[in-house]
């Protein structure tokens, strides 16, 4: 099967890049942003195959040439892929130095050379500075695609040297239609997509791995912590068992949604039953709505800081988590 724009909700982004490439106006570097699990990296991978194809047709790679065949069987030697290491926590300077060396070498196929950097917000300081030099001195026929759901974590100087593609959530009907074709087991696709906050890839992951139950159990523990029914040590252990980054993402999602609903009561019909329970717990406290909102804003910021700190390998993970839990415990009782 020919490589193509991987998901139907990305057709407009795909067409735009294909048109730019056809008139030789494709930029040297692109920053693809948007919510997690909407297919940013998959889009970059498929477009790299299109750029390497010897005989593209109708805006897609042919799927039959030697470059297409090589790209599907293994990683193409003219396409370098960079990911965070240490369990997804950091992109080190050595990765970017190898990228500079990669671009300095002659193209294997005599065409473009491409670098894909997934979760680019995990670049540490040294790696960010090294990448900046590569962006400032582009080689001929080289393209870099950075993917990130947290672009503000990147150096502003890096962002300014990239063209930004801001991917948005797909229309619900398009996402549900895709899920119906991707999921074998019958299910309530509307509820599944709502649980995934409109993110189709996350919805698929939830369905396949029963991750929705994992998230629900963890949020229930957090609600019990908020009401003082469990100890700080128990929630710290739960975070470690799930994975620090995953658990913090669950909490970021919880506080993002409930803060919006708290400030705009009309949105309450768009949140989950757990989120409604969380709001009810907070409403039953002695704090005013204003002070609850302030507490939510403050802890949401702490969550973002903690997530960023987890990308630094020289910091103690358990200490970060313990400090975070203690901050909520203290903040909620101020």
Secondary structure, DSSP 8 states (H G I E B T S, - for coil): -----SSGGGHHHHHHHHHHHHTT---SEEEEE-STTSSHHHHHHHHHHHHH-SS-BTTB--S-SHHHHHHHHS--TTEEEE--BTTTTBB-HHHHHHHHHHHHS--SSSS-EEEEETTGGGB-HHHHHHHHHHHHT--TTEEEEEEES-GGGS-HHHHHTSEEEE-----HHHHHHHHHHH--S---HHHHHHHTTT-HHHHHHHHHHTHHHHHHHHHHHHHHHHTTSS-HHHHHHHHHHH-HHHHHHHHHHHHHHHHHHHH-GGGGGGS-HHHHHHHHHHHTSSS-HHHHHHHHHHHHHHHHHHHHHTT-TTS-HHHHHHHHHHHHHHHTT-
